[in-house]
Amino acid sequence: MSREQQMSSEERLSHSELRLRQITDTIPAHVGYFDHDWVFRYGNKRYAQWFGTTSEAMKDRPIPEVIGPHVFAQVEDKVRRALAGEQVSYEYSMPGPDGETRFTRSTLVPDFGPDGEVIGCYVHAVDITEQRRTQDALAQAQKMEAIGQLTGGLAHDFNNMLTVVMGNLQGLIEVLGEHPAVDEYVQPAMAAAEGGAGLVRRLLAFSRRQPIAPVVVEVNGLVLDMARMIRRSLPSTIAISTASRDVDLRALVDPNQLESALLNLALNARDAMPNGGELRIECSLECIEGRAAADLELPPGCYVQIAVSDNGTGMDSATLARVFEPFFTTKSFGRGSGLGLPMVYGFIKQSGGGVRIRSRQAVGTTLSLLLPQAPQQVQAVVPPPVSVAPAAALEGRLVLLVEDDDKVRDVVRKQLSALGCAVLEAESGHEAADMVENIPAIGLVLSDIVMPGGMDGRALARFVRRFRPELPLVLMSGYADKAEDGREEADVQVLDKPFSAEQLAAALHAAIA
């Protein structure tokens, strides 16, 4: 007689229950059962652990007592519907032991007795926290990318407009000379236009389309120098301190942009401490792996971290979720553009780094910049001095100006004429290519990069290099990313719109040097 045959009916039932529990404990889901009195009769190991208890401890306890008031408030109506005979699926959230919100998708299946009455409900639930995190991160990334593309396109149009405005204002200044109207009307207009150009640059910084020049930077030294400057920008009620947990912290980053980012963070911290407080800047080497790296969209590895902390007002969760969105600000009208933190975020991401922020109301905020660590063998590169052509080299030179926007073309033509250049004009790349091929007297080509008609400025540059390799070339663009593409063309100067007459002259001199 087998062992199972020798067992009593009670023993067999107990053995069967044990095997069933072992099976349910191994499946990757939360499984439970409660009766019509809202009392748990069963919960597998995963289900019990989800609520910080054990299967034995949750048995014969009321639902609210097991799951807690926060979750019960979200599911009470669903339980009531399920006990009325309806299969119900829903999602709920709850705080985890680490303070991070966790999410669950749950289904309640009514258990019908022989008479058709609901005698209880089966619970099947799965942890969807990682799925939600991935979805939220993807949605945020898509939103940021869409905003970035929008700002990049707008920047091109604004830069063309500003080129026209600033070029004509500069021409007016030259015509009027010492006239009182220059100081009263023209110079304020020029300052406003330059402010508009600065606003566009900040938009481009957020959208990661701003030209950057990364070099090897000794971060501790840069932070100390910036702290001295920041100290002069803060009121006496705010103390500033610096610290470093590691020596020889070398990052691959654009130093000018990093200084601007630190200044932005310091000014934000100042505004968060209207009654005074402490600003602390701490540098360290942080090694990021696994989930932390994935959350920051960074490859695992070691990064130079600059943490800027204040003990100011802090932010609530709703503000924290939108803090990197352009034009979002909690400051009163006229006190902030809402572009400071987005600019910092865009610059750091464009540099191959990451940004993380922690904040608690009435406690303060810490924003950490994670920068790519420079390889130890890489040294800062000092570019050789560039010879500059004399101003006379432009006098009488025939310049082919290629620009599809007639207003921009008119302004640049006047600037070229003021430099002593003779000017030919073309509205498209194809028209310009014909002129280069048939007019040997052309001594320089100044072309926009973005043009319609199938031949843009880069294609024109490649044509010129093949047909007349000695001909100096300057490309100009209101798209920062297109300008960067233009810089990839060998021996081609690139001029970012809007530009002044002085900047135009410098680019032309560099091209013919």
Secondary structure, DSSP 4 states (H G I P E B T S, - for coil): --HHHHS-HHHHHHHHHHHHHHHHHHSSSEEEEEETTSBEEEE-HHHHHHTTS-HHHHTT-BHHHHHHHHHHHHHHHHHHHHHTT--EEEEEEEE-TTS-EEEEEEEEEEEE-TTS-EEEEEEEEEE-HHHHHHHHHHHHHHHHHHHHHHHHHHHHHHHHHHHHHHHHHHHHHHHHTT-HHIIIIIHHHHHHHHHHHHHHHHHHHHTT-S----EEEEHHHHHHHHHHHHHHHS-TTEEEEEEESSSS-EEEE-HHHHHHHHHHHHHHHHHT-TT-EEEEEEEEEEEE-HHHHHHTT--SEEEEEEEEEE-S----HHHHHHTTSTT---SPTTS--S-HHHHHHHHHHHTT-EEEEEEETTTEEEEEEEEEBPPTT-----PPPPP---GGGGTT-EEEEE-S-HHHHHHHHHHHHHTT-EEEEESSHHHHHHHHHH-TT--EEEEES--SSS--HHHHHHHHHHH-TTS-EEEEES-HHHHHHHHTSTT-EEEESS--HHHHHHHHHHHH-
